[in-house]
Amino acid sequence: MLEDITETALVFRLDCWVEDYNKERKAKHWILIEMLERFKSKDIGIPFPT
């Protein structure tokens, strides 16, 4: 879900269900790494404000 559009970002919200709460951090890590890898495979860069 798109939550906000700012001067330097599109802010999305992603809700996920994790069967074992103790694995929440590992699941979040996996999702973020997967997103970065897919962006990279499509030559989508993430600019940083200067």
C-alpha positions as CSV (number, residue, x, y, z in Angstrom):
1,M,0.0,0.0,0.0
2,L,1.3,3.4,-0.9
3,E,1.3,5.4,2.3
4,D,3.0,8.7,1.4
5,I,4.8,10.6,-1.3
6,T,7.5,12.9,0.0
7,E,10.1,15.1,-1.7
8,T,12.6,12.3,-1.6
9,A,10.6,9.0,-1.3
10,L,7.6,6.9,-2.1
11,V,6.7,5.3,1.2
12,F,5.0,2.0,1.0
13,R,3.6,-0.3,3.7
14,L,3.8,-4.0,3.5
15,D,2.0,-6.2,6.0
16,C,3.2,-9.8,6.2
17,W,2.2,-12.7,8.4
18,V,5.0,-14.8,10.0
19,E,4.0,-18.2,11.5
20,D,6.7,-18.1,14.2
21,Y,7.1,-14.6,15.8
22,N,10.7,-15.5,16.7
23,K,11.5,-15.5,12.9
24,E,10.1,-12.1,12.3
25,R,13.4,-10.3,12.0
26,K,14.8,-13.0,9.7
27,A,11.7,-12.7,7.5
28,K,12.0,-8.9,7.3
29,H,15.7,-9.2,6.4
30,W,14.8,-11.7,3.6
31,I,12.1,-9.5,2.2
32,L,14.3,-6.4,2.1
33,I,17.2,-8.2,0.5
34,E,14.9,-9.7,-2.1
35,M,13.5,-6.3,-2.9
36,L,17.0,-4.8,-3.3
37,E,18.1,-7.7,-5.6
38,R,15.0,-7.3,-7.8
39,F,15.5,-3.6,-8.1
40,K,19.2,-4.2,-9.0
41,S,18.2,-6.8,-11.6
42,K,15.9,-4.2,-13.3
43,D,18.6,-1.5,-13.1
44,I,16.5,0.5,-10.6
45,G,18.7,2.6,-8.3
46,I,17.9,4.2,-5.0
47,P,19.0,7.8,-5.0
48,F,20.1,9.4,-1.8
49,P,19.4,13.1,-1.0
50,T,22.3,15.4,-1.2
